[in-house]
Amino acid sequence: MRFRFITATPLDPVHGSGTFAGIATLARALEQLGAEVRLVTPEARFPVYTAERLWFNHQLRRRVLPPCDISVGFDMDGYRVAGREGVPHVASVKGVIADEMRFERGPTRWSMALQAACERAHVRRAQLVMTTSCYAASRLEELYGARQVCIVPEGIDLAGWRELLARNPAPPDPDTFVVLCVCRFYPRKRLHLLLGAADRLRREIPGLEVRIVGGGPQARRLWRLWRERNLGRTVRWLGDVSQADLAREYQRCHLFCLPSVQEGFGIVFLEAMAAGKPIVAARAAAVPEVVTQGLLVEPDNEAALAEGIHRLYRDRPLRESLAAAGHRLVQQYDAPRVAHLFLDEIRRKLPA
């Protein structure tokens, strides 16, 4: 089967974030199953991503696109050709833009509103709409009027991930208690709550170290809060790191924490499970669907987040049991299995 993947998402883990990881993992897994996957990406680069994305989609109908049996557009990308080529088209929505924009303000919100309108058109024109969680499906139905959305979760290349971990060992330091967070710095990730929790806990947890991987639009605001709270070496800003360094960070930590209140799925949770780490997260959006073996706390509650971290610090057997349960659970998200689910949905909903 020949697939055409249409995406303007940057094809690197730093700028493309979880969306890139999901697309790349699915493409590799499909190819390993014998399918052909051709990527259609922007030919022109713009300093503003929204402008680049809109121009990319505008030009799609003028480009000579690779032949395929199934066309798959991710998020808003592909809305200009959906249902207009004579081949079945799938709108695969990784993150519902109209849902994400609720947490933004000013020009960012305006640009996301424009992208959300394109994503709505994509969903309505496609022959099949696919997303990664029940939560995301419900938001597609409510915000875009989508119907009969099928759900295929994100996948993780467990063999590749475990090989990466094995090549880059980094055992936890017994003299510290490390909390790791990996994300892009968007308002919906609620990193300010993690900083507040670190402030509450640094006197209660000897050797507490919160290590944060990533960057993004909220960086300056978060650094200002870090300085105002005099968090110093309690919180370490690691920036964007290589895959090898990321593997070391997962192994070095005692637990993983992301207090996000809006996730269509959350691939970082799979990475933490695969590394055998317990998780503290907010009971919000798709997180309860993914982190079924973790400690979930009330969203937007700094005190609850601090108590969740402190509870796992005090209770090593609970940390170990949650880590083991997560390590077993993540098997169901292994990339070959998810690729089979993807193909099954295609064949069932878009018969030849």
C-alpha positions in Angstrom: 0.0 0.0 0.0 1.3 3.5 -0.9 0.8 6.3 1.5 1.3 10.0 1.0 2.0 11.9 4.3 1.3 15.6 4.1 2.8 17.7 6.9 4.3 21.1 7.5 5.4 20.1 11.0 9.2 20.6 11.2 10.9 17.3 10.8 13.0 17.3 13.9 12.3 16.5 17.5 13.1 20.0 18.8 10.7 22.1 16.7 8.4 19.3 15.6 7.9 18.1 19.2 5.5 15.2 19.8 3.8 15.7 16.4 7.1 15.0 14.6 7.7 12.0 16.8 4.3 10.5 16.1 4.5 11.0 12.4 8.1 9.7 12.0 7.5 6.7 14.2 4.3 5.7 12.3 6.0 6.2 8.9 9.0 3.9 9.9 6.7 1.3 11.3 4.5 1.2 8.2 7.6 0.9 6.0 8.8 -2.1 8.2 5.4 -3.7 7.4 6.0 -3.3 3.7 4.1 -0.1 3.0 5.5 2.8 1.0 5.4 6.2 2.7 6.2 9.4 0.8 6.4 12.7 2.7 5.1 16.0 1.2 6.6 18.9 3.1 7.1 22.6 2.5 9.4 23.7 -0.3 9.6 27.3 0.7 10.7 28.5 4.2 9.3 31.5 6.0 10.6 33.2 9.2 7.0 32.9 10.6 5.8 29.3 10.9 2.1 30.1 10.4 2.9 31.9 7.1 5.0 29.0 5.9 2.2 26.5 6.8 -0.5 28.5 5.1 1.5 29.0 2.0 2.4 25.3 1.9 -1.2 24.3 2.0 -2.2 27.0 -0.5 0.4 25.6 -3.0 -0.6 21.9 -2.6 -3.1 22.0 -5.5 -0.4 23.3 -7.8 2.3 20.8 -6.9 2.9 17.5 -8.5 2.2 15.2 -5.6 3.5 11.6 -5.4 1.0 9.0 -6.5 -0.6 7.0 -3.6 -3.4 4.7 -2.6 -4.1 6.7 0.6 -3.4 10.4 1.3 -2.9 11.3 4.9 -2.8 14.9 6.1 -1.8 15.7 9.6 -3.6 18.3 11.7 -4.6 21.1 9.3 -2.2 20.1 6.5 -3.7 18.8 3.4 -7.1 20.5 3.7 -6.7 22.0 0.2 -6.5 18.6 -1.5 -8.7 16.6 0.8 -11.5 14.9 -1.2 -10.5 16.6 -4.4 -8.0 14.1 -6.0 -9.9 10.9 -6.5 -7.9 9.1 -3.8 -9.2 8.5 -0.3 -7.9 11.1 2.2 -7.4 10.8 5.9 -7.3 13.8 8.3 -5.1 12.6 11.1 -5.3 15.1 13.9 -2.6 14.9 16.5 -3.6 18.0 18.4 -6.9 19.9 18.0 -5.8 23.4 17.3 -9.1 25.0 18.4 -8.6 23.2 21.8 -5.0 24.2 22.2 -5.7 27.9 21.4 -7.9 28.3 24.5 -4.7 28.8 26.5 -3.1 31.4 24.3 -3.5 35.2 24.0 -2.7 37.9 21.5 -1.1 37.3 18.1 -0.5 33.6 18.9 -4.2 33.0 19.6 -5.1 34.9 16.3 -2.8 32.8 14.2 -4.0 29.6 15.8 -7.6 30.6 15.2 -6.7 30.9 11.5 -5.1 27.4 11.5 -8.1 26.0 13.4 -10.4 27.2 10.6 -8.2 25.3 8.1 -8.2 22.2 10.4 -12.0 22.3 10.6 -12.2 22.4 6.8 -9.7 19.5 6.7 -11.8 17.4 9.0 -15.0 18.1 7.1 -13.5 17.3 3.7 -11.7 14.1 4.5 -13.2 10.7 3.9 -11.8 9.5 7.3 -10.9 11.4 10.5 -8.4 9.8 12.8 -7.0 11.0 16.2 -5.1 9.6 19.1 -7.4 9.6 22.1 -11.1 9.7 23.2 -10.5 13.1 24.6 -9.2 14.4 21.2 -12.1 12.7 19.4 -14.6 14.5 21.7 -13.0 17.8 21.1 -13.1 17.2 17.3 -16.8 16.5 17.5 -17.6 19.5 19.7 -15.4 22.1 18.0 -15.4 21.0 14.4 -18.6 18.9 14.1 -16.7 15.8 13.2 -18.5 12.5 13.2 -17.4 8.9 13.6 -13.8 9.7 14.5 -11.6 6.6 14.8 -8.9 6.4 17.4 -5.4 5.1 16.9 -3.0 6.0 19.7 0.5 7.3 19.3 3.2 4.8 19.1 6.8 4.5 20.4 9.6 2.5 18.9 10.3 0.4 22.0 13.2 -1.5 20.4 14.9 1.7 19.3 14.2 3.5 22.5 15.5 0.7 24.7 18.7 0.4 22.5 19.2 4.2 23.0 18.8 3.8 26.8 21.2 0.9 26.9 23.8 2.9 24.9 23.6 5.9 27.2 23.4 4.7 30.8 23.0 7.2 33.6 22.0 5.7 37.0 20.3 8.0 39.5 22.5 9.8 42.0 21.6 8.4 45.5 22.4 11.9 47.0 19.7 13.7 45.0 16.0 13.2 44.2 15.6 14.1 40.5 12.2 15.1 39.0 12.4 15.3 35.2 10.1 17.3 32.9 10.3 17.3 29.1 8.1 19.6 27.0 7.8 22.7 24.9 7.2 25.8 26.9 3.5 26.6 26.1 1.0 28.0 28.6 -1.0 24.8 28.6 2.0 22.8 29.9 1.7 24.6 33.2 5.4 24.7 34.0 4.9 27.5 36.5 3.1 25.0 38.7 6.1 22.7 38.7 8.3 25.7 39.7 5.9 26.5 42.5 5.9 22.8 43.6 9.7 22.9 43.6 9.7 26.0 45.8 7.3 24.2 48.3 9.4 21.0 48.3 13.0 22.1 48.4 13.0 22.3 52.2 11.2 18.9 52.5 13.2 16.8 50.0 16.9 16.9 50.6 18.8 17.1 47.3 15.7 17.9 45.3 16.6 18.7 41.7 14.0 19.5 39.0 15.5 19.1 35.6 13.6 20.6 32.7 14.3 19.7 29.0 12.9 21.9 26.3 12.2 25.5 25.3 9.6 27.6 23.8 7.6 30.9 23.9 7.2 31.0 27.7 10.9 30.6 28.4 11.5 34.2 29.6 8.4 34.3 31.8 9.4 31.0 33.4 13.0 32.1 33.9 11.8 35.3 35.6 9.6 33.3 38.0 12.6 31.0 38.7 14.7 34.0 39.6 11.9 35.6 41.7 11.5 32.4 43.7 15.3 32.1 44.1 15.1 28.5 43.0 18.8 28.5 41.9 20.2 25.0 41.5 17.0 23.4 42.6 15.7 23.8 39.1 18.0 23.1 36.1 17.2 24.4 32.7 18.7 22.0 30.2 17.3 23.5 26.9 17.0 21.3 23.9 19.1 18.2 24.1 20.3 15.4 21.8 18.5 12.0 21.8 21.4 10.5 23.7 21.3 13.1 26.4 17.5 12.8 26.6 17.9 9.1 27.2 20.4 9.9 30.0 18.0 12.3 31.6 15.2 9.8 31.7 17.5 7.3 33.4 18.9 9.8 35.8 15.6 10.8 37.2 13.5 9.3 40.0 10.2 10.3 38.6 8.8 12.1 35.5 6.4 15.0 36.0 4.4 17.1 33.4 1.4 19.1 34.9 -0.1 19.9 31.4 -3.8 20.6 31.3 -4.2 20.0 27.5 -2.8 17.0 25.8 -4.2 15.2 22.8 -2.0 12.2 23.8 1.4 12.9 25.3 4.3 10.9 23.8 6.7 11.9 26.6 4.6 9.8 29.0 5.3 6.7 26.8 9.0 7.6 26.9 9.0 7.8 30.7 7.2 4.5 31.0 9.6 2.8 28.6 12.5 4.1 30.7 10.8 2.5 33.8 10.0 5.8 35.6 6.9 6.6 37.7 4.8 9.6 36.5 3.1 12.4 38.3 0.7 14.4 36.1 -2.6 16.3 36.1 -5.9 14.6 35.8 -6.8 16.5 32.6 -7.5 16.1 28.9 -6.1 12.8 27.5 -3.7 12.2 30.3 -5.9 9.8 32.3 -6.3 7.7 29.1 -2.5 7.4 28.7 -1.2 7.5 32.2 -3.4 4.8 33.7 -0.5 3.6 35.9 0.6 6.9 37.4 -0.2 9.4 40.2 -2.7 11.9 38.8 -3.5 15.1 40.7 -6.0 17.9 40.5 -5.1 20.1 37.5 -4.0 23.7 38.1 -3.3 23.0 41.7 0.3 23.7 42.8 -0.2 22.3 46.3 -1.7 19.0 44.9 1.2 18.7 42.4 3.7 19.2 45.3 2.0 16.6 47.4 2.0 14.1 44.5 5.7 14.5 44.1 6.3 14.4 47.8 4.2 11.2 48.2 6.3 9.4 45.7 9.5 10.7 47.3 8.3 9.2 50.7 7.0 5.9 49.2 9.7 4.1 47.3 7.7 0.9 47.0 4.9 2.9 45.3 7.4 4.5 42.9 8.7 1.1 42.0 5.2 -0.5 41.5 4.0 2.4 39.3 7.2 2.2 37.3 6.8 -1.5 36.8 3.1 -1.2 35.8 4.0 1.6 33.3 6.8 -0.5 31.9 4.3 -3.3 31.2 1.6 -0.9 29.9 3.8 0.8 27.3 4.0 -2.5 25.4 0.6 -1.8 23.9 1.9 1.3 22.3 4.8 -0.4 20.5 5.1 1.0 17.0 4.5 -2.2 15.0 1.3 -2.8 17.0 0.1 0.8 16.4 0.9 0.5 12.7 -1.2 -2.6 12.5 -4.1 -0.7 14.2 -3.6 2.1 11.7 -3.8 -0.2 8.7 -6.8 -2.1 10.1 -8.7 1.2 10.5 -7.8 2.2 6.9 -8.9 -1.1 5.5 -12.1 -1.2 7.5 -13.2 2.4 6.9 -11.7 2.9 3.4 -12.2 -0.4 1.6 -10.6 -0.7 -1.8 
